[in-house]
Amino acid sequence: MQGWHKGMKRGLTRYGDEEFALYLRKAFIKAMGYSDDALARPVIGIANTYSDYNACHATAPKLVEAVKRGVMLAGGLPMEFPTISLHESFAFPTSMYFRNLMAMDTEEMIGALPMDSVVLIGGCDKTVPAQLMAAASADVPAIQLVTGPMLSGTVEDQRVGACTDCRRFWGDYRGGRIDADKINQIEGRLVPTAGTCGVMGTASTMACMTEALGMMLPGGATIPAVAADRLRHAELAGQRAMTLAKEGLRPSQIMTPAAFENALRVLLAVGGSTNGIVHLAAMAGRLGIEIDMAAFDRLGNTTPVLVDLKPTGQFYMDDLHRAGGMAPILRALKPLLNLDCLTVTGRTLGDEIADMPAAFPQDVVRPLDKPIYSGAGIAFLRGNLAGDGAIIKQSACTPELLKHTGPAMVFDSLEDLANRIDDPDLEVTADSVLVLRNAGPKGAPGMPEAGYIPIPKKLAKKGVKDMVRISDCRMSGTAFGAIVLHASPEAAIGGPLALVETGDIVCLDVPARKLDMLVDGTEIDRRRAAWTPPATTHADRGYKKLYMDQVNQAGEGVDFNFMTQRPYTAKTPQG
């Protein structure tokens, strides 16, 4: 923890005269109308990520007020401060490109401003990991508050919610099954309220994992954004932040290897987003903890998908909340969890599970012995197309495509994909394997959510709804299909995807955890010797230069090398 003092005396600006620094600070802050009594109290920072561009965070002002109320009820002084606000649909080239910038912004503000603890308000999927990365590095007492999921809506007689249904309807539009008037009607109904995506996308996945990790008050992951309970939860977060300031319980004491293993278990059990792995790796890396992907894959042997939510199942986040939220999930997983992990409450996860409301009949969360999907939701693949690995959300795949062999159709960039995917002369069939490269951390840049490669229009019109697709980028947690992601090392730094050519036979075998191109090793060596890096990875100035010089690969969380604590001192999960 930075500084020797508390409250307004914490982290004084350096003028060479500490008393003068405090005098000057108080003189200016009194212009905001604060009394000496207020300024003598512990200071609780509140990170406000509101933006007119960000519908996921539309309720942030009300949450800030509720947190302030909780802090003041507990006798503290709440101090709101702004940080970067990220929304997936409103960030070019992609919000992931700016996640690390948001993490740096948040960390530096926590260190620069006087605060004895901090409440982090985030929602849209890159904001929560950015805030927790910051919390891990700053290591000031912190508590995460999410904005919460939107409510589901309706289009005629169909229940809908962003963003799994966004993709389903868009696929119907591309395939000619619905017209322009219909898609425009749907566009106005898909996001009926403020809040994050109402399915088990990355935002919901991060919320669930954060509660399991112990950095959120119990019950906070699933409360709808527009519910009164969300405001009451925010008030409690403010009260607890005040207590954290007195106790000094730090994120590094909560975010341990065992706690990250709990979060990984929950990721599998909820049928969560593949992005969750990247974000957890970045968060853990800030603390010198390495995510062991092979061990994570083995967790799937004992951790089936228990939650019947889109895109893996049929329900929405408001259904999960009515079913009890995280309580039935954690109760079902209890035999598999590390129960002695500390949480932000100051109690262990086991203590919190024991005090959860009693179980009641519901259809959303299954028991451990009657899962919605018996295998692991996410599988880790190796082979000559992914030297350091790739992942696939097998629970959201067409089963027949889990073992597939077909010829590659290679797209060299996002631009190449956009220009050619709907060409009526594109030589593809339903058996083709669509390969997108140079779309990873450096190649795009920013590792965008482009892995959900659209079905070529000429095939979509014939009724093809899924194909094997491989890329070095990410996919939205709301998406579905036989989609291999995070192929690493990425093509832009000479990874295996850089060497595959159109027509090469590609073999995907998810049960065997294999991803290969059936090309002779000598030929692969010849292609590697002839490879040159794409010009797009060069940058002379600004944030792009920092990003290109320092960003690491998917397995390390796509964080900056200088922000990752090395050498790693621990691995998770164990076994």
N, C-alpha and C positions, 0 to 999 in steps of 0.2 A: 504493500500500500504506500502510495506516494505521500511524502510530507510527514512532518512530525506532529502536526496539529489536527484538530477536528474542526468541523463547521467552517465558518468564514475565515478561520486562521489556516485552513488547509491549502497547501500549494501556493503560497504567496508569490506574487510577481517579484522578480529579483531586481531591486534597486540598490542593493548594498545596505539597506536599512530596513529590517523586518517590521519595526513599529510603524515606520512611514508607509510601508506597503499596505499594512492592515488599515491604517488611518485613511489612505487614499481609496482603498477598496470600499470601505464603509461609507465614505463620503459620496461616492458615485452610486452605490446600491441604494442609499437613502433617497436618492432622486426618484427611485421606483416606489417610494412610499412606505418602505419597511421601517418598523420600530426597532429600538435596541433590544427589546424582548425577543422579537422574531429573529433577529440576527444572532442572538446568543444560542439558538437552538441547533441541533444537528440538521445538516442540510441533505436533503434527498433529491438527487437529480432525476429528471423525467425526460427521456429521449422522445421527442415528438417527431414522427415521420409523416405528418399530414402533408398532402399535396393535392392541388386541384386536378392533377393528372391521375391520381391513384384512388380508384373506387374501392379497392381493398381496405384502404385506410380512411375512408370517408368518416368513420365514427371516431377517429383518433381524438378530436377536440373534446368530445364528451368523456372519453376514457381518461384523458389528461385531468379533466376536472374531478372525476371520480377518484383517481389516484391522489390528487391534491387533498381531497376531503379526507381520505384515509390517513395520509401523512399528518395532517393537522389534528385529526382526532387522537392520534398517537403522540402528539406533542412535538412534531418536527416542522421544519420549514421546507416546503416543496419548491423546487426551482426547475422550471421547464426550459429545455434548450432544444434547438432544431438540429437535425442531421439530414443527410441525403435521404430521399424517399425513392424507392425503386418499384416500378410496376413492369411486369413481363411484357405487356403489350405496348408500353410507352418508353422504350429505351433502345436506341440504335447504337451499335449493331444488335445488342442483346443485353438484358439486365445482368446476366452472369458476368459480362465484361466489367461491370461496375461493382460487383459484390465486394471485391477486395478493397476498392476505394471507399465504399460505405463502411466496411469494417475498420479501416484506418481512420476515417473521419470520426466514427463513434469512439474508438479507443482513445484518440488524441483529445477529444472533448472531455471524456471521463477523467483523463489525466490533467488537462489544462484548467478545468473549472473546479471550484471547491465543492465536493460532495462526499458524504460519508457512506452513501450507498446509492444505487441507481436502479430505476425501473425502466426497462427497455420495452417500448411499444412497437411491435412489428406485425406483419401479416403476410403480405405477398411474398412469394416463396423464397426470394433471395435475401429478404430483409432479416428474417429471424436468424438464419445462419450467420449473416454478417454481424448481427448484434452479439451473438454468442461467441463468435470468434473474437470480437472486441472484448467481451467480458472475460474470456479466458486469458487474453494477453494483459489487460489492465489489472485484473485480479483484485478489483474493488468489489465489496459485497454487492450483488446484483440479483435481480429477479426478472424473469421474462413474462411479459403480458402480451398475448396475441389479440389481434382485432376480432378474430372469430370468423366462421364460415357464413356465407350467404344462405338464405332460405331457398329451397327449390321453388320453381314456378311451373306454369303449364303453357303448352301450346295446343290449343283446341282440347282434345281429350288426353294428351300425352303430358306426363310429368317430366320436367326438364331441369337441368342445372348446368352451369359452367363447370368444367369445360369439356367433359367427356361427350356430352350431347352436342356441343359445338362441332366436334370433329365428326361425329356420326352424321349429323345433318349436312355438313359440308361434303362428306363423301357421297351422300345421296344426290346433292346438287351437281357435283362433278360427274356422277354417273348418269345424269339426266333423269333421275327418279323424282325430283322435285324441281319446280321452275323458279325464276328470279323473284317473282312476287312472294312465293312461299318462303324462300330463304330470307327475304327482307322482313317478313312477319316474324320469323323465328329469331332473327337478330335482335328484335326489340323485346323478346321475352326470355332470352337465355340467362340474363343476369338481372333477376327481379329485385334484388336488394343490395345494399352495401355489404361488403365482406369478401372473404377469400373464396376460392372455388369450392362449391358445395359437394365435391366428391373427394375420394382419397387421392388427390393430386399432391404435389410437393408441399403446398402450404399446410394442408391437413396432416400430411405425413410428418412434417417438421413439428407441428403443434403436439401431435401424439408422442413423438420421440422426445420432445423437450420435457413433457410431463414425466415420462418414464426416466429420463436422465436426471430428474430431480431439480431442474432449474425453474419450474413453474409450480404455483400452488395447485394442489389436487383439484381436479374437476374443471380446470381452465381450458383444456384443449378443444372441447367440442361445443361450448356454449355459442349459439348463433350471434353474429355481430350485432343484430338489432334487438336482442333480448335484454330485458331489464337485468337478468342475472349476470350478463356480461359486465354491466356497470357495477353491480355489487361485488363481483369478483375483482374488478379493478380497485375498488375501495379497499378490499382486504389486502390486495397486493401492496397498496400504499402503506397500510398499517404494518404489514410484515417487513417492508423495506426499512421502516423506522427501527424495528426490533433488530434487523440484520445490522444496521449501523452501530447499534450498541454491542451486539454479540461479536461482530467481526468475522462472521462465517463467509469465506471467500469461495468464488467459483472453482478454484483449483482443488478445494476440499470436497466439492460435490462432483465435479466432472472428472471422475477417476476412470481407470481402465475398466473396472467392474461396472460402473454406471454406463459407460459407452456400450458395453456388452448388452446391458438391459435395453438400451435404445435400439440396438441392432435386432434384438429379439422382437421388439415391438414393430420395427420396420417390416419384418417378415410376416408377423401375425396379422397386421392390418392390410396386407397386400399393398404395401406402400410404394411410393415413387422411387425409381432408380436414382433420381437426383439426391435422395436422402443419403446415399452412400458417399457421394462426392462431398456433400456438406459436412457430414460427420467426420470424414477424413480431414477436412480443413480445420474443423473445430478441435479435433483430437491432436492434430499436428501442432497447434498453438501451445499445447501442453506437453509436447514431446512423446505423444502416444501414437503408434502406428496401427492403422487398421489392417489386419491380416486377412486378405480377401479369401484365401484358401480356407482359413478357419471359419470365416463368415459363411462360406458356402456349406461347410459342414454343419453349421447351426441349423440349416434348413432341414437336416435329417430328423430333427426333433421339434421343429417349429413350423407347423403348417399354417396356412392362411385361415384365420378364424372369423374375419369380418366380411360380411356380405355387402360390400359397397362397390359402386362403380369406381374405376373401370373394370375391376375383377369380378364384381358381383352385380347386384341390382338396386341397392338402396342408396340414400344420400346422407350427407353429414347431419342434417336435422333429424333423420331417423336414428342415427347412432347416438345422438345426444338424448333423444327420448328413451333409448334403450339403456341409458345409464352412463354414456360417455366412455371414459377410460376404465371405469370401475370393473365392468364385466371382463374386459380384455386383460387387465392386470390380475384379476382374480383367477382367470383361466390359466394364465401364464405363471402363476405363483410358484409352482414346483420347479420352473426353469430359470427363475430370476435370482439375482444376487440381492437378497433382502436386507442386508446390513449396510447398503449404500445410504449415505446421508442425503437428505433432500433440503431444499431451500427453507423448509419449515423448521429445520433443526432436528427433525426426527428421521428415522430410517424409512426406506421404502416399505419394508415389512410392516412397520408401525402404521403407516398410512393405509396400506391395503387392509389391515385388520380393522381399521376404523371406517372403512367405506360403507356407504348405505347397503342394506341387505339386498341380495339378488332378488329379481322378480322375473316372471316369464317374458321373453322377448325373442324375436326372430333374426336379429341383426348380427349378434355375436354368438358364435358357436362354441361348444365345449371342445377341449383339446382332443378328445377321442372321436368327435364328429365334425371335422373341419369342412369348410367350403371347398378347399383345395388341399389335398393330402401332401403334395410335395412342397418344396420351398418356393415361395413366390418369386424369388430372384435367384438366378443361377450364374455362376462365375465360369467363364469359358477360357480355355487356352488352346494354342495351336499356332501354325505358321502365319495366320492372319491376325494374331493378337499375341505378340511375344510376352507382353506384361499383363495380358488378360483383357477380357471384354465381359459385358454383362448382358443378360436378357431377362425381362420380366415374363417368365414362362407362364405364370398364372393368367396373363392377359393375351396369350397366344392362341391362334388356331391350332388345336392339338395335332392335326395332320402335318403341320409344318415344323414341329419340334425336331424331326429328323428329315432333312431335305438336301438334295443334291441338284444343282442346276448351274447354268452358265451365267457368269457375271455380266452385268451391264453397268459400266463404271461412269460416274459423273465426277469431274475433277474439282468442282467447286459448287457453291450455292448458286452462283450465276449460271454455270453450266447446267445444273439441275433445272433451274427455272426456264432456261431457254429450250431444253430438249425433252423434258418429261412428257409433254403432251403432243410432241411431234407425231403425226399419224404414221410416219415412216420409221419410227423407232423400232428397232428389231428386238422386241421383247415378247415373251409369252408369260402365262401365269407361273411357269416353272423357273423363270429367270430370277436371279438374285441381284437386287438393286444395291449398288455400292456407292456411297457418297464419301468422298475424302476431302482433305484440306478444310475440314469444318470443326476441328478440335480446338483446344485452348489457344494455340497460336494461329492455326490455319484460317479461322473465320474472320477476325479473332473473337474469342469469348465463349467458344464451345456452345453455340446456340442450340435451341430446342428444335433442331431441324431433322432429327433422326426419324421422325414420323414422315418418311418420304412418301409423297402422295402416290397412289396407284395411278400408273399412266392412264390418261383419259380413255384411250381406245380399249383398254382392258376393263376399266371401271364401267364403261357402257355395256360390256358383255357380262357384268355381274360379278367380276372379281373384286373381292373385298379385303383380301389379305395376301401378302407376298413376303418372302424372306427379304429383309432389308438390313444392311450393315453400314455402320458409319463410325467415325471417331468423334462424333458430337453427342449431344444429349437428346432426350425427348421429354416432353411435358409428362408429368406424373398422371395427367388426366387421359393420356393416350393409350392405345392398345394395338396389338398385332405382333407378328413374328419379327421383332425388331431387335437387332443386336447393336449395342451402344458402347461408347467409351473405348473402342478398340485402341489399344495403347502398346507402344508409343504411337502418337498420332502421325498421320501422313506428312504433315508439314515439317517434321523433324526427321523424316526418313523412316518412319515406322512401316510395318508390313503392308498397310493399305496403299502406300505409295507405289507398291510394286505390282499389284494385281492389274490385269488388263482385261478389257472386254472380251468375252469368250472363254476365259479361264473357268474351269469347273470348280465350284465352291461347294464344300461339304459342311453342313451344320448338323451336329449331333448333340442336342442338349442333354439327353440322358447320360451320354459319355463325357459331357462337358468339353466338347471339341469344336474348333472352328478352323478349318484349313482350306487352302487352295491347292488343288491337285496339280502342282507344277513342280517339275524336277528341281532339285536343290541347286544344280549348276546354272540353270536358267534364272533362278531367283538371284543368285550371286551376280550374274551378268547384269540384271536389271538394277541391282543395288549399286554396282559400280558406275552405271550410267546416270543415276538419279542426281538431280540438282534441286535445291530448296526453292519454293515459290517466292516470287518477288514480294508478295503481299505481306510476308512476315517481317519486312524491314521497316523501321521507324527511326526518325532522326530526333524527335523532340516530344515533349509533353507526356501525358499519361500513357499514351500508346507505347512510347519507348520504354518507360518503366515496366509496363505490362509485358512487352515482348522480351525484355531482358531478364525478367524475374519469374514469370509464371511457370509453375510446374505442371505435371501431368495429372490425369484423372485419379490415379491411385493415391496421390498425395493431396487431393482435394482441390486442385487448380488454384492453390493459394500462391502467394509470392514466396520465393525461396528464402528471402531474408526475414519473413514473418513466421516461418515454420521453425520450431525448436528442434535443432539437431545437435548431436546425434539423438535418435529416438532412445528413450529410456525405458519404454514399456510397449507391449503389444496387446491388442485386444481384437477379437475375443480369444479366450484361452481354449486350448484343446483342438 
